[in-house]
């Protein structure tokens, strides 16, 4: 599956990843399953961003 996003810079998408990681950390003690889901999602998005060609 592919996702096409417009209107967001790479820095903004990196902020989204950071927010998902912070959200996962915030609920890790109370809802480990949801925290793991958010963390996995953050890593998947981060990996996709890392796979993009470098910008000039």
PEWOSUL-V201067 format. One record per residue. N is the residue number from 0. PSI is psi in whole degrees, 0 to 359 (999 if undefined). OMEGA is omega in whole degrees, 0 to 359 (none if undefined). D_CENTER is the distance of its C-alpha to the mean C-alpha in whole Angstrom. Layout:
BEGIN
n/psi/omega/d_center
N/PSI/OMEGA/D_CENTER
N/PSI/OMEGA/D_CENTER
END
This chain:
BEGIN
n/psi/omega/d_center
0/141/179/16
1/153/178/15
2/131/179/13
3/117/179/15
4/137/175/13
5/153/176/16
6/0/178/17
7/135/177/13
8/168/177/14
9/323/178/11
10/321/178/12
11/321/177/11
12/323/176/7
13/325/175/7
14/322/177/8
15/316/178/6
16/314/179/3
17/319/180/6
18/320/177/7
19/320/179/6
20/317/177/7
21/319/179/10
22/321/178/11
23/315/179/11
24/323/183/13
25/325/183/15
26/8/185/16
27/323/182/16
28/336/185/20
29/334/181/21
30/78/184/18
31/325/181/17
32/314/179/17
33/321/178/14
34/317/179/13
35/321/178/12
36/313/180/11
37/321/180/8
38/318/178/8
39/319/179/8
40/316/178/6
41/317/181/3
42/323/178/6
43/316/178/7
44/315/179/4
45/317/178/5
46/320/179/9
47/319/178/9
48/320/179/9
49/332/182/11
50/349/179/14
51/149/177/14
52/149/179/18
53/147/178/18
54/151/182/19
55/999/none/23
END
